[in-house]
Amino acid sequence: MVTIFDVYSISLLLISLTMFVIRYLREEPPVMPYLVIACTCAVGNYLGEQGGGVGALMLLVAASFLFLGCLFYPHLRGHRRDKPDAAPKTS
């Protein structure tokens, strides 16, 4: 039986992984936020199926806010691949 927790966690997971792959092709995004989103979706889905609806909802909402942070502030730690890290020093 498909619950709202299944739909919410799977859709958030697929959207965040798609966004990570697209960013990975263009730049070097940090991996940790996307890994946290994936783990939180898995735990939230498990809790939702086991009857912990409030805890699962809180975890999935927190993962959604982390996803929004990755969406609106993409360049906090990652950098572009086509730009060098530092300019060469001249003596």
C-alpha positions in Angstrom: 0.0 0.0 0.0 1.3 3.4 -1.0 1.2 6.0 1.7 1.9 9.8 1.6 5.3 9.1 3.2 6.3 6.9 0.3 5.3 9.5 -2.3 6.9 12.4 -0.4 10.2 10.6 0.3 10.6 9.1 -3.1 9.8 12.3 -4.9 12.1 14.4 -2.7 14.8 11.8 -3.2 14.4 11.7 -7.0 14.4 15.4 -7.4 17.4 16.0 -5.2 19.4 13.2 -7.0 18.5 14.6 -10.3 19.6 18.1 -9.2 22.9 16.6 -7.9 23.6 14.9 -11.2 22.9 18.0 -13.2 25.1 20.1 -11.0 27.8 17.4 -11.0 28.0 17.6 -14.8 28.5 21.4 -14.6 30.4 22.0 -11.4 31.6 20.2 -8.2 28.8 20.3 -5.7 29.3 19.2 -2.1 28.1 15.6 -1.7 27.2 15.7 2.0 23.9 17.6 1.8 22.6 15.3 -0.8 23.7 12.3 1.2 21.9 13.7 4.2 18.8 14.2 2.2 18.9 10.6 0.9 19.4 9.1 4.4 16.7 11.3 5.8 14.2 10.2 3.1 15.0 6.6 3.9 14.6 7.0 7.6 11.4 9.1 7.2 9.9 6.5 4.9 10.7 3.7 7.3 9.3 5.7 10.3 6.1 6.5 8.3 5.6 2.8 7.5 6.1 1.8 11.1 3.5 4.2 12.5 5.7 7.1 13.5 3.9 9.6 11.4 4.8 12.8 13.3 8.5 11.9 13.4 8.5 10.9 9.8 6.8 14.1 8.8 9.3 16.2 10.8 12.3 14.4 9.2 10.9 14.9 5.7 10.1 18.5 6.2 13.7 19.0 7.5 15.0 17.3 4.4 12.9 19.6 2.3 14.4 22.6 3.9 17.9 21.2 3.3 16.9 20.7 -0.3 15.7 24.3 -0.5 19.1 25.4 0.9 20.9 23.4 -1.8 18.6 24.9 -4.4 18.8 28.6 -3.4 22.5 28.6 -2.3 24.3 26.3 -4.6 27.7 27.9 -4.5 28.5 27.9 -0.8 31.2 25.2 -0.9 31.2 23.9 -4.5 33.1 25.7 -7.3 32.9 25.7 -11.1 35.0 23.2 -13.0 35.9 25.6 -15.8 37.4 28.2 -13.5 40.8 27.6 -11.9 41.0 27.8 -8.1 43.6 30.4 -7.8 45.4 32.8 -10.2 49.1 32.0 -10.8 51.4 34.1 -8.7 53.8 36.4 -10.5 57.1 37.4 -8.9 
